[in-house]
Amino acid sequence: MKENSKCTASIFNKKVGGKWKLTIIYNLRNKDLRFGQLANLIEGISRKVLTDHLKQLEVDNLIKRESFNESPPRVVYSLTESAKALQKVLYSIDKWVVEFEMK
């Protein structure tokens, strides 16, 4: 790596770092979910923090927000192709946690 180039770990951390972003992506890995479903799946996250993180992930092109013109309004969140590319990383994390917990 060049001396003046950016640290890839820092860039990764900026996009998906923090307490909840990877957890949100992890929960969207197999299916699209509505806000309430995500809130129920992620124990300990406040609705405000979930809203903020979903907005940040959408700006960073990691999730898609699809709004349906229905009454009551329905919004569904899904992963973008960029976030789907993280599936190998998430699999590696799963494997590491299992191995780490076995020690």
C-alpha positions in Angstrom: 0.0 0.0 0.0 1.3 3.5 -0.8 2.3 5.6 2.1 -0.1 8.3 1.3 -3.1 6.1 0.3 -6.1 5.8 2.5 -6.4 2.9 4.9 -9.0 0.5 3.5 -10.0 -0.6 7.1 -10.9 3.0 7.8 -13.0 3.3 4.7 -14.7 0.1 5.5 -15.3 1.2 9.1 -16.8 4.5 7.9 -19.3 2.8 5.6 -20.4 -0.1 7.9 -18.8 0.6 11.2 -20.5 1.4 14.4 -22.7 -0.7 16.6 -25.6 -1.4 14.2 -24.8 -1.1 10.5 -23.3 -4.6 10.0 -26.2 -6.0 12.1 -28.7 -4.2 9.8 -26.9 -5.6 6.7 -26.7 -9.0 8.3 -30.5 -9.1 8.9 -31.2 -8.1 5.3 -28.9 -10.7 3.8 -31.7 -13.3 3.1 -34.8 -11.2 2.6 -36.2 -7.7 2.2 -37.7 -6.4 5.5 -40.0 -3.6 6.6 -38.8 -1.1 9.3 -40.8 -2.8 12.1 -39.4 -6.2 11.2 -35.9 -4.9 11.4 -36.6 -3.1 14.7 -37.9 -6.4 16.1 -34.9 -8.4 14.9 -32.3 -6.1 16.3 -32.5 -6.2 20.1 -31.4 -3.0 21.8 -31.6 -0.6 18.9 -33.8 2.4 19.2 -36.2 3.4 16.4 -34.3 6.7 16.0 -30.9 5.1 15.6 -32.4 2.5 13.2 -33.9 5.3 11.1 -30.6 7.2 11.1 -28.5 4.2 10.2 -30.9 3.2 7.4 -30.6 6.7 6.0 -26.8 6.5 6.1 -26.7 3.1 4.5 -29.0 4.3 1.8 -26.8 7.4 1.1 -23.8 5.1 1.0 -25.6 2.9 -1.6 -25.6 -0.2 0.7 -29.4 -0.5 1.1 -32.4 0.3 -1.1 -35.6 1.8 0.4 -38.7 1.1 -1.6 -41.8 3.0 -0.8 -45.2 1.7 -1.9 -48.2 4.0 -2.5 -50.6 2.2 -0.2 -52.6 3.0 2.8 -51.1 2.5 5.4 -47.8 3.4 3.7 -45.4 0.4 3.2 -41.6 0.7 3.0 -39.3 -2.2 2.3 -35.5 -2.3 2.8 -33.2 -4.5 0.8 -29.5 -4.8 0.0 -27.9 -3.2 -3.0 -25.4 -5.2 -5.1 -22.6 -3.5 -3.2 -23.9 -4.8 0.1 -24.6 -8.2 -1.3 -20.9 -8.3 -2.1 -20.3 -8.3 1.7 -21.9 -11.8 2.0 -18.5 -13.4 1.9 -17.3 -11.1 4.7 -20.4 -11.9 6.8 -19.8 -15.6 6.2 -16.2 -15.2 7.4 -17.4 -13.4 10.5 -19.9 -16.2 11.2 -17.2 -18.8 10.8 -14.8 -16.8 13.0 -17.4 -16.3 15.8 -18.2 -20.0 15.8 -14.5 -21.0 16.0 -13.7 -18.3 18.6 -16.7 -19.4 20.8 -15.5 -23.0 20.7 -12.1 -22.1 22.3 
